[in-house]
Amino acid sequence: MSDLWEVYALRYASFAARTRRQTFLGVDPHDAAPMPIDYYVWLLRSEGRDILVDTGFDGEEGKRRGRQIERLPREALALLGVEARAIADVILTHLHYDHAGTLDDFPAARFHVQEAEMAYATGRCMTYAHLREVYSVEHVVGMVRRVFASRVVFHDGDGEVAPGVTVHRIGGHAKGIQVVVAKTARGPVVLASDTAHFYENVEQYRPFLIVHDVEATLRGYDRLRQLAGGDGRRIIPGHDPLVMRRYPPPAPGLSGIAVRLDVPPLE
């Protein structure tokens, strides 16, 4: 069995009204320049095996938070010929509302999560409104149910999900956030998720405004580069609309919906 993977970013929602002052630490608080944000899930494929990274959120959650959902993650997967109900492994980078919803669409899956993130999302810190704001209680309760059903695989730091696919706890944005590294024909591709929302985060060492630990966030940018073998072009941020422009769609008709990340970026 090959340990090389194809990697896809699937865009399922967007939020155009965000500004730079709502996005970055350390910018001019009067900077109202637009900073649109996209929402993705990621698909890894190798010789008939599919691994999903994150499960997004549904229309009801999007409506509550003023986000425009364009297609459910399972619908985006279907455009690539992948049935959500058949996926056996789902990696959750962390449990924020936009990464750990629609769990019921994956009835056959085991969910890979950092133990520190599960403990954080179910522990004392959730008694503070500011810390729990980015979590959905229904998503977290759904994960607890899957723990009791023996459908959660806990990782503590670095771990392997499959040959050529590893997870690495970074921390910073969330206490137990992890990134995913996939071995590809162009070298290791790092799915940064929210350890770097935008290219600007990691390229200019400018943290996102929602942060659990600033120091861990900044050190995390160094770790992303190390995991990418020193090639920053192989770091894929978690919410940057530029991802859709820097990489090619996998098939005609999927422009703006999906791009392939295991090939070099477009010139």
N, C-alpha and C positions, 0 to 999 in steps of 0.2 A: 504493500500500500504506500502511495506517495505521501510525503509530508509537505508538499507544496500546495498552497491554497489560492483560489480566486477570492477576491475581496470586493464587496459591493457596498456602497452607501445608498440607502433608500430614503428619500425625503418624503415625509408624510404630513408635515404641518409647517406653519410659519407665523411670525409675529413682526409686522413691519413698523410698529409704532415705537419701538425701543430707541432710546437715544444713548449717546456716548456717556453722559453723566449717570445713566442708569446701568451702565455696563462695566466700567473700569474703575478700580481704585486709583486715586492719585491724579485724576484728570480735573480740569477746571470744572467746578460744580455748576457753572453756567453754560457748559458746552452742550447745547441741545441739538448738535448734528445727528442725523439719523444713523442708527446702527441696527439694521434689520437682523433678525435671527431666524435660522431654519432649524427644524427638528428632524433628526435622523434615527433610523435603526440601521444595523450593518449585518450583512450576510457573508458567511464564509462557506466556500464550497470546495470539495476535493473528492473526486472519484465517487460521486453519488452520495456523499455525506454532507449534510447541511448543519451549520451551527449559526444560531442567531445571537447577535449582541444587542441587548436591550429590547424592550417591548413597547416603548412609547406610551401614549395615552389615547383615550377615546374621545368621541365628540362631546360627551357630557362633561368630562373633566376640562376639555378645551374651552367649552362655553363658560364654565365657572371662572376660568382664569383669563378669559379674553383672548384666547389663541385660536387661530383659524386652522382647523384640521381639514386637510384636502383628501385624504384617504386613510383608512385604518392601516396599521402596519401589516395585518394579514392580507389586505387588499394589494398593498405594494408588493408583498412577496409573491402573490398570485401572478402579477405581471411578469415575474421571472420564472414562472412555472413551478413555484414552490408552495406546497400545502402546509399551512401553519400547523395543522393538527398532526402532521407527521414528523415534525422536528423533535429530535430526541434530546438536544442539549441547547440551553439558552444561558448565555452569560449576562448577568446583570452587573453593569459597572458600578452602580450604586442604586439607592432606593428612592431618589427624588421622583416626584410625580410624573415627570416627562420621560422617565427611563424604566419604570416598573409597573406600568398599567397593562391592560388587555391580557392579563395572565390566563384567563379562561380560554383564550383562543389557541392555547398551546397545551392541550390535555395530555400529550405523551411526553412532555419535556421534563428533564431534570434541570434545576436552576442553580447556576454556579454563582456564589456571592461570597464576599469577604465576611468572615465571622465578626470582625469589628464593626462592619456596617449594620449587620442584623442586630447586634447588641445595642448599638447607638440608637437605631430607629425604634427600638422597643423598650428603651431604658429611661432613666431619669431626665435626660436632656429633652425628651419630648414633652416634659411638663412646662417648658418655656415656649411661649407663642412664637418668638422670633426664630427659634431653631426648628420648630416643627412646621413652619409655614410652607416649606418647599416639599414636604412629604404629604402623601394622601393616606389617611388612616385606613381606607378600604384596601389600598394596595399593600400596606404593611400587614394588615390582618390576613389578606390573601396569602402572603408569604408565610406567615405563622402557620396557617392551615397546611401549607405544603411541607413545612418542616415536620409537622405531625404525621404527614402522609409519606415521609421518607423520600421526598422529591426535591430536597435541597442538598447540594454539595457545598460544604464550607471550605474556604481556602483561608490560609493564614500567611499573608505575604505573597511569595511567588508560588505558582502552581501550574501544572499542566492539565489541560482539558482534553487534548488529543495530540498525537504527534504533529509538531509544527505549530501548535496553538498554545500559548501560555498566557497566564494572567499575573499581574504584578500590582500589589497594593502601593498606592502613591500617597493618598491622603491629601489634605489641603482644602479642596472645595467641599468635600464631605469627609467625615472621619474615616470611613472605610472604602473610599472610592478606589477602584482598580482600573488599570488599562489592559488592553488585549494586544498581544503581539502575534502576528501571523507570518509564517515563513512563506515567501512568495518567490516567483521567478526573478523579481527585481530586488530581492533582499527583504529584510524584516520590515513589514508595514505595521506601524503603531497606531491603533485606534485609541486616540487620547481621551475620547468622550469628554467629560467636563473637567478633566485636569487642564485642558486648554480649550475653551469654548471657541476661540478665534485664533487664526494665525498670529495676530498681533499679540495675544497673550504670551505665547512661547517665544516669539521672535524678539519682542521688546521687553520681556520680563515684566509685564503689566498684568497683575491679577484681575480676575473677574470680581465684580462687586460682592457677589454672594460667596462667602468664604468661611470655612471653619477654622483654618490655621494658615496665616499668611506665609510663615516661614516654610511650612511643608509644601505650600503651593510653589514657591520660588525654587526650592530644592527639587520639586517635581519636574520643573522644566529641564533641569540638568539630567534627571533620570530619563526623561523622554528621549533626549538626544542620545544617551548611552544605549537605550534599548533599540533605537533606530540605526545603530551602527555608525553614529556620527553624521548621518545624512538627514538634515531637517526636512527635506522634501518627502521623506517617508513617514512624517508625523501628520496624522489626519485629525484636525480639530473637530470638536463635537457638535458645533452649531454654526459654523461659518458658511454663509451662502457662496463664498468663493469656491468651495469644494465642488459645487455643481458646474462651475465654469473652468476649473483647472483639470478636470478629468473627463474622459469620453463616456457617453452613454453606452451601455452594453448592447443595445439594439435600436434600430430606427423606431421612433415613436416614444422613446423613454427619456428624451431630453427634458431636463428639469425635474425628473422623477428619480432616476437612478444613474449612477456612474460607477465605473470599474476602477478600483484603486490598486490592483496588483500590476498595472501597466504604468509606464512613465507618464507624468503629467503632460498635458498639452503645452506646446511652445507658446 
